[in-house]
Amino acid sequence: MALTITQLFTPVQLPAAAAVLFSMPTTAQQPTAVLKNGRVRLTNTSAAAVPVTLYAAAAATISAAANCCMSTQSIPANSYIDVDIPTMTAGDTLRGFAGTANVVTMHEMGGLLYS
């Protein structure tokens, strides 16, 4: 059995309203995909602090307090924070938003390991 690591997603800027930022693959090529100990970097390129909220949930659920993994964390101006992501399986989504649209960029800090 061969193990493969793939990039989770290309950098994405957070919108001002909750939206899907990343979805775990559900393809036949990655049937055992699990994101464990995932980490993202949120970079604020604006001149003011910006609050960010993230949710990790199954695809069919709504963004709510029950699946919030980071609640209104303020990222200082021209700075970044690293955020650990809860375990995600096929079809799960990482959603989020920022207090100001298109000034916080999310980068993946690892990859998806599957067999």
VOPAGU-2260 file (C-alpha; in pm, 1 decimal, decimal comma):
REM VOPAGU-2260
SITE   aa  ch    i         X         Y         Z
SITE  MET   A    0       0,0       0,0       0,0
SITE  ALA   A    1     143,7     335,6    -103,8
SITE  LEU   A    2      89,2     651,0      97,8
SITE  THR   A    3      43,6     980,1     -81,9
SITE  ILE   A    4      43,2    1336,3      44,4
SITE  THR   A    5    -141,9    1607,3    -146,8
SITE  GLN   A    6    -192,3    1978,8    -101,5
SITE  LEU   A    7    -519,9    2046,3      79,3
SITE  PHE   A    8    -603,6    2368,6    -104,2
SITE  THR   A    9    -446,0    2673,2    -261,9
SITE  PRO   A   10    -446,7    2994,8     -55,0
SITE  VAL   A   11    -791,7    3147,2     -16,8
SITE  GLN   A   12    -904,7    3487,6     109,5
SITE  LEU   A   13   -1180,3    3485,3     368,9
SITE  PRO   A   14   -1513,3    3648,3     282,8
SITE  ALA   A   15   -1716,5    3867,9     520,6
SITE  ALA   A   16   -1991,0    3603,2     557,9
SITE  ALA   A   17   -1955,8    3234,0     646,9
SITE  ALA   A   18   -1864,3    3027,5     340,1
SITE  VAL   A   19   -1698,2    2693,6     259,9
SITE  LEU   A   20   -1321,4    2744,9     244,2
SITE  PHE   A   21   -1221,6    2380,1     201,5
SITE  SER   A   22   -1402,5    2046,1     155,7
SITE  MET   A   23   -1249,1    1709,1     233,1
SITE  PRO   A   24   -1225,0    1494,3     -80,8
SITE  THR   A   25   -1489,9    1228,4    -140,5
SITE  THR   A   26   -1347,0    1071,1    -455,6
SITE  ALA   A   27   -1281,8     701,9    -512,8
SITE  GLN   A   28    -908,5     779,4    -532,9
SITE  GLN   A   29    -912,4     898,7    -171,3
SITE  PRO   A   30   -1162,9     673,0       8,9
SITE  THR   A   31    -965,9     664,3     333,6
SITE  ALA   A   32    -878,8    1034,3     348,6
SITE  VAL   A   33    -866,4    1175,1     700,3
SITE  LEU   A   34    -727,9    1511,5     800,1
SITE  LYS   A   35    -563,1    1466,3    1138,6
SITE  ASN   A   36    -362,5    1736,7    1314,2
SITE  GLY   A   37    -433,0    1981,3    1031,0
SITE  ARG   A   38    -310,2    2337,1    1060,2
SITE  VAL   A   39    -379,4    2655,6     869,3
SITE  ARG   A   40    -213,7    2996,9     877,4
SITE  LEU   A   41    -436,3    3303,1     871,1
SITE  THR   A   42    -250,9    3612,5     751,0
SITE  ASN   A   43    -396,5    3960,0     793,1
SITE  THR   A   44    -252,4    4198,2     532,6
SITE  SER   A   45    -454,7    4500,2     638,4
SITE  ALA   A   46    -353,4    4792,2     861,0
SITE  ALA   A   47    -612,5    4703,7    1128,1
SITE  ALA   A   48    -689,9    4402,0    1345,4
SITE  VAL   A   49    -949,2    4169,1    1190,1
SITE  PRO   A   50   -1163,0    3909,0    1373,5
SITE  VAL   A   51   -1190,7    3562,1    1217,7
SITE  THR   A   52   -1427,4    3272,5    1289,0
SITE  LEU   A   53   -1384,3    2913,5    1162,9
SITE  TYR   A   54   -1616,1    2609,7    1164,4
SITE  ALA   A   55   -1531,9    2242,4    1101,8
SITE  ALA   A   56   -1841,3    2039,3    1023,6
SITE  ALA   A   57   -2007,0    1775,7     812,9
SITE  ALA   A   58   -2113,8    1898,7     468,6
SITE  ALA   A   59   -2486,8    1891,2     541,9
SITE  THR   A   60   -2470,7    2095,5     863,1
SITE  ILE   A   61   -2486,7    2470,5     911,6
SITE  SER   A   62   -2215,8    2691,6    1059,8
SITE  ALA   A   63   -2310,9    2709,2    1429,0
SITE  ALA   A   64   -2166,8    2725,7    1779,1
SITE  ALA   A   65   -2172,3    2344,0    1795,8
SITE  ASN   A   66   -1910,5    2314,7    1517,8
SITE  CYS   A   67   -1715,0    2636,9    1573,8
SITE  CYS   A   68   -1342,9    2561,5    1610,5
SITE  MET   A   69   -1225,7    2925,1    1640,4
SITE  SER   A   70   -1460,8    3198,1    1756,0
SITE  THR   A   71   -1396,2    3562,7    1667,4
SITE  GLN   A   72   -1018,5    3547,8    1714,3
SITE  SER   A   73    -861,6    3886,4    1638,9
SITE  ILE   A   74    -558,8    3880,6    1410,1
SITE  PRO   A   75    -339,6    4191,2    1456,5
SITE  ALA   A   76    -261,6    4419,8    1162,7
SITE  ASN   A   77       3,3    4281,0     926,0
SITE  SER   A   78      37,8    3963,3    1129,1
SITE  TYR   A   79     -69,7    3599,7    1129,9
SITE  ILE   A   80    -186,9    3319,2    1356,7
SITE  ASP   A   81    -160,7    2943,6    1313,2
SITE  VAL   A   82    -476,3    2744,6    1387,2
SITE  ASP   A   83    -511,6    2371,9    1453,3
SITE  ILE   A   84    -804,5    2214,9    1268,8
SITE  PRO   A   85   -1014,2    1935,6    1424,0
SITE  THR   A   86   -1009,3    1591,7    1262,2
SITE  MET   A   87   -1200,8    1593,3     933,3
SITE  THR   A   88   -1316,8    1302,1     716,4
SITE  ALA   A   89   -1455,9    1268,8     364,4
SITE  GLY   A   90   -1719,3    1532,1     290,5
SITE  ASP   A   91   -1647,5    1748,0     596,3
SITE  THR   A   92   -1603,8    2121,1     537,2
SITE  LEU   A   93   -1393,8    2398,2     683,5
SITE  ARG   A   94   -1594,1    2719,2     674,8
SITE  GLY   A   95   -1525,6    3067,0     796,3
SITE  PHE   A   96   -1532,2    3440,2     758,9
SITE  ALA   A   97   -1344,2    3753,4     857,8
SITE  GLY   A   98   -1465,7    4088,2     989,1
SITE  THR   A   99   -1339,6    4245,1     666,8
SITE  ALA   A  100   -1357,7    4062,1     333,5
SITE  ASN   A  101   -1045,1    3980,2     130,6
SITE  VAL   A  102    -779,4    4093,4     378,7
SITE  VAL   A  103    -717,3    3762,5     560,8
SITE  THR   A  104    -560,7    3481,5     358,4
SITE  MET   A  105    -573,1    3118,1     469,9
SITE  HIS   A  106    -282,7    2886,7     379,2
SITE  GLU   A  107    -262,6    2515,5     454,0
SITE  MET   A  108      39,7    2415,0     659,5
SITE  GLY   A  109      40,8    2042,9     583,8
SITE  GLY   A  110    -129,2    1811,3     345,1
SITE  LEU   A  111    -371,8    1526,3     317,1
SITE  LEU   A  112    -229,6    1180,7     375,2
SITE  TYR   A  113    -421,4     894,4     220,8
SITE  SER   A  114    -371,4     536,4     109,9
